[in-house]
Amino acid sequence: MLPKRTFVQAKQKFHLSQREPLFKRNKSSIQAKESLCSSEIKAPFKQKRTLAILNAKISRTAYILLIEKT
């Protein structure tokens, strides 16, 4: 049987080899964020307009509720 110290070292090496390097993970998350931003920019005008209308309706409803409360 292996001494405990060599077993622990082997275990650590195994875990390190299983993980992606830190810079690789950061790079992929940055790319994901960039693609998300670019897709928002390329969103069709109609979609943006719908969002604006929804936001206006929500804020108007909130304003009406605020007036009713007071």
C-alpha positions in Angstrom: 0.0 0.0 0.0 1.1 3.6 -0.8 2.2 5.8 2.0 -0.5 8.4 2.9 1.7 11.4 1.7 2.2 10.0 -1.9 -1.5 9.1 -2.0 -2.5 12.6 -1.2 -0.1 14.0 -3.8 -1.5 11.7 -6.4 -5.0 12.7 -5.5 -4.1 16.4 -5.8 -2.4 15.9 -9.2 -5.5 14.1 -10.4 -7.8 16.9 -9.3 -5.6 19.6 -10.8 -5.5 17.7 -14.1 -9.4 17.5 -14.1 -9.9 21.2 -13.8 -9.6 23.7 -16.6 -6.9 26.3 -16.2 -8.3 29.5 -14.6 -7.5 31.7 -17.5 -9.4 29.4 -19.9 -12.5 29.5 -17.8 -12.3 33.3 -17.5 -11.8 33.7 -21.2 -14.9 31.6 -22.0 -17.1 33.5 -19.5 -15.9 36.8 -21.0 -16.7 35.6 -24.5 -20.2 34.5 -23.3 -20.8 38.0 -21.9 -19.6 39.6 -25.1 -21.9 37.5 -27.3 -24.8 38.3 -25.0 -24.1 42.1 -25.3 -23.7 41.9 -29.1 -27.0 40.0 -29.4 -28.8 42.7 -27.4 -27.3 45.3 -29.8 -28.4 43.4 -32.8 -31.9 42.8 -31.4 -34.6 43.8 -33.9 -36.2 47.3 -33.5 -39.6 45.7 -33.0 -38.4 43.8 -30.0 -36.8 46.9 -28.4 -40.0 48.8 -29.1 -42.1 46.1 -27.4 -39.8 46.3 -24.4 -40.2 50.0 -24.2 -44.0 49.8 -24.4 -44.0 47.1 -21.6 -41.8 49.3 -19.4 -44.1 52.3 -20.0 -47.2 50.3 -19.1 -45.5 48.9 -16.0 -44.4 52.4 -14.8 -47.8 53.9 -15.6 -49.5 51.1 -13.6 -47.2 51.7 -10.7 -47.9 55.5 -10.8 -51.6 54.9 -10.8 -51.3 52.6 -7.8 -49.2 55.1 -6.0 -51.9 57.8 -6.6 -54.7 55.5 -5.5 -52.7 54.7 -2.3 -52.3 58.4 -1.3 
